[in-house]
Amino acid sequence: MLPEGPKPVETKDYFAGATVVLFGLPGAFTPTCHKNHLPGFIVSEAAFRAKGVDKIAMTSVNDHFVLAAWSEATGAKGHIDFLADGNGDFAKALGLELDASAGGLGLRSKRYSMLIVDGLVKELNIEPEPGKADVSGADHLLEQIKYASGPD
């Protein structure tokens, strides 16, 4: 969402020539996403930047209006890019879709984090347990990233 309204983003353009941390989650304002997963990336922004990360982004199967409101409500606006996957096309293309119909939530994204360097996924962490953000959390991904100038 830009000040002038929603704008489509092509993955090939967004990830090209950059080191990007991307995390996916089931939904904006949902308990684990709102209280645990997203906040970890907000407070770790400086640590990611110190390790050479150019962009931090999140995606979920929500529309761009919901994600714009969530970025404002959490103070993440301007720090984390909120990339709406309203129809779940991105989650499906990655094979990371989650059928949450039993809970009345329909198609969602699995909870994950990844490190992408110039369009190539270097690390992928898929959360094995619903309601947790440990394997997919900011701390775990930070441990996996080496400094751009060499090992830690």
LUMDORO-383767 format. One record per residue (C-alpha): residue number from 1; residue in one letter; z, y, x. Coordinates in steps of 0.05 Angstrom, whole numbers, plus 32768, in hexadecimal, padded with zeros to 4 digits. Layout:
<recs>
(rec NUM,'A',(Z,Y,X))
...
</recs>
This chain:
<recs>
(rec 1,'M',(8000,8000,8000))
(rec 2,'L',(7FEB,8043,801C))
(rec 3,'P',(7FFE,8088,8002))
(rec 4,'E',(7FBB,808A,7FDE))
(rec 5,'G',(7FC5,8046,7FBF))
(rec 6,'P',(7FB9,7FFC,7FCF))
(rec 7,'K',(7F86,7FEA,8004))
(rec 8,'P',(7F6D,7FA4,8014))
(rec 9,'V',(7F7C,7F8B,805A))
(rec 10,'E',(7F50,7F59,807F))
(rec 11,'T',(7F78,7F28,80AA))
(rec 12,'K',(7F43,7F2A,80E1))
(rec 13,'D',(7F4C,7F75,80E7))
(rec 14,'Y',(7F98,7F77,80DF))
(rec 15,'F',(7FA6,7F43,8115))
(rec 16,'A',(7F6E,7F54,8146))
(rec 17,'G',(7F85,7F6F,818A))
(rec 18,'A',(7FCE,7F70,8177))
(rec 19,'T',(800E,7F47,817E))
(rec 20,'V',(8029,7F3F,8138))
(rec 21,'V',(8067,7F20,811A))
(rec 22,'L',(8057,7F09,80D4))
(rec 23,'F',(8089,7EEA,80A5))
(rec 24,'G',(807D,7ECE,8060))
(rec 25,'L',(80AF,7EC6,8029))
(rec 26,'P',(80B0,7EAF,7FE1))
(rec 27,'G',(80BD,7EF2,7FC0))
(rec 28,'A',(80D4,7F39,7FC3))
(rec 29,'F',(811B,7F46,7FAB))
(rec 30,'T',(812B,7EFB,7FA8))
(rec 31,'P',(8170,7EEB,7FC4))
(rec 32,'T',(8161,7ECB,8008))
(rec 33,'C',(8124,7EF7,8014))
(rec 34,'H',(8149,7F37,8003))
(rec 35,'K',(818D,7F29,8023))
(rec 36,'N',(817B,7EFF,805F))
(rec 37,'H',(8132,7EF5,8073))
(rec 38,'L',(8117,7F3D,8070))
(rec 39,'P',(8156,7F5F,808B))
(rec 40,'G',(8153,7F34,80CA))
(rec 41,'F',(810F,7F50,80DB))
(rec 42,'I',(8124,7F97,80CA))
(rec 43,'V',(815F,7F96,80FA))
(rec 44,'S',(8136,7F72,8130))
(rec 45,'E',(80FD,7FA3,8131))
(rec 46,'A',(8110,7FC2,8175))
(rec 47,'A',(811A,7F7D,8194))
(rec 48,'F',(80D5,7F67,817D))
(rec 49,'R',(80B5,7FA7,8197))
(rec 50,'A',(80D8,7F9D,81DA))
(rec 51,'K',(80B6,7F59,81DF))
(rec 52,'G',(8071,7F77,81D5))
(rec 53,'V',(8068,7F70,818A))
(rec 54,'D',(8039,7FA6,816E))
(rec 55,'K',(8043,7F99,8124))
(rec 56,'I',(8076,7F77,80F7))
(rec 57,'A',(805C,7F63,80B3))
(rec 58,'M',(8072,7F3A,8078))
(rec 59,'T',(804C,7F1B,803F))
(rec 60,'S',(805F,7EFD,7FFD))
(rec 61,'V',(803D,7EEB,7FBC))
(rec 62,'N',(804E,7F2C,7F9B))
(rec 63,'D',(8022,7F67,7F87))
(rec 64,'H',(801D,7FA5,7FB3))
(rec 65,'F',(8046,7FCF,7F83))
(rec 66,'V',(8081,7FA0,7F87))
(rec 67,'L',(807C,7F9D,7FD3))
(rec 68,'A',(8078,7FE9,7FD8))
(rec 69,'A',(80B8,7FEF,7FAF))
(rec 70,'W',(80DA,7FB9,7FD9))
(rec 71,'S',(80C8,7FDC,801A))
(rec 72,'E',(80E6,801C,7FFF))
(rec 73,'A',(8124,7FFA,7FE4))
(rec 74,'T',(8133,7FD7,8026))
(rec 75,'G',(8124,8010,8055))
(rec 76,'A',(80ED,7FE7,8076))
(rec 77,'K',(80B5,8017,8065))
(rec 78,'G',(8094,802F,80A6))
(rec 79,'H',(80B4,7FF7,80CD))
(rec 80,'I',(8097,7FB8,80AE))
(rec 81,'D',(8053,7FB2,808E))
(rec 82,'F',(8058,7F93,8048))
(rec 83,'L',(8018,7F6C,803B))
(rec 84,'A',(8011,7F56,7FF2))
(rec 85,'D',(7FF2,7F12,7FE4))
(rec 86,'G',(7FF1,7F1D,7F99))
(rec 87,'N',(7FC7,7EDF,7F88))
(rec 88,'G',(7FE3,7EB4,7FC0))
(rec 89,'D',(7F9F,7EAF,7FE2))
(rec 90,'F',(7FBB,7EBA,8028))
(rec 91,'A',(7FF3,7E87,801D))
(rec 92,'K',(7FC1,7E54,8003))
(rec 93,'A',(7F91,7E60,803D))
(rec 94,'L',(7FC9,7E52,806E))
(rec 95,'G',(7FE0,7E15,8048))
(rec 96,'L',(8024,7E37,803F))
(rec 97,'E',(8024,7E3E,7FF3))
(rec 98,'L',(8063,7E29,7FCD))
(rec 99,'D',(8063,7E12,7F85))
(rec 100,'A',(80A1,7E32,7F69))
(rec 101,'S',(808D,7E26,7F20))
(rec 102,'A',(80CC,7DFD,7F13))
(rec 103,'G',(80F5,7E3C,7F1E))
(rec 104,'G',(80C5,7E67,7EF4))
(rec 105,'L',(80A7,7E89,7F32))
(rec 106,'G',(8062,7E69,7F33))
(rec 107,'L',(803A,7E66,7F74))
(rec 108,'R',(805E,7E86,7FAF))
(rec 109,'S',(805D,7E84,7FFA))
(rec 110,'K',(8088,7E56,8024))
(rec 111,'R',(80BA,7E7A,8050))
(rec 112,'Y',(80A0,7E7E,8097))
(rec 113,'S',(8098,7EAA,80D4))
(rec 114,'M',(8062,7EAC,8108))
(rec 115,'L',(804C,7ECF,8147))
(rec 116,'I',(8002,7EE2,8148))
(rec 117,'V',(7FE0,7EFB,8187))
(rec 118,'D',(7F9B,7F18,817F))
(rec 119,'G',(7F8F,7EEF,8140))
(rec 120,'L',(7FAA,7EAD,815C))
(rec 121,'V',(7FEA,7E8E,8141))
(rec 122,'K',(8017,7E80,817D))
(rec 123,'E',(8057,7E6D,8158))
(rec 124,'L',(8060,7E55,8111))
(rec 125,'N',(80A4,7E47,80F3))
(rec 126,'I',(80A6,7E2A,80AC))
(rec 127,'E',(80EA,7E2B,808C))
(rec 128,'P',(80FD,7DE3,8078))
(rec 129,'E',(8135,7DF4,8047))
(rec 130,'P',(812F,7E1F,8009))
(rec 131,'G',(815F,7E58,8007))
(rec 132,'K',(8165,7E5E,8053))
(rec 133,'A',(8143,7E8A,8086))
(rec 134,'D',(815A,7E6A,80C7))
(rec 135,'V',(811C,7E4A,80E6))
(rec 136,'S',(80F0,7E82,80C9))
(rec 137,'G',(8121,7EBA,80D9))
(rec 138,'A',(811A,7EF3,810A))
(rec 139,'D',(814D,7ED7,813C))
(rec 140,'H',(8128,7E95,8143))
(rec 141,'L',(80E4,7EB7,814D))
(rec 142,'L',(8102,7EE8,8180))
(rec 143,'E',(811A,7EAD,81A9))
(rec 144,'Q',(80D3,7E91,81AA))
(rec 145,'I',(80B1,7ED1,81C3))
(rec 146,'K',(80AB,7EDE,820D))
(rec 147,'Y',(80A7,7F25,8228))
(rec 148,'A',(8060,7F3D,8231))
(rec 149,'S',(806D,7F44,827C))
(rec 150,'G',(8086,7EFD,8284))
(rec 151,'P',(80BD,7ECD,8270))
(rec 152,'D',(8102,7EE5,825A))
</recs>
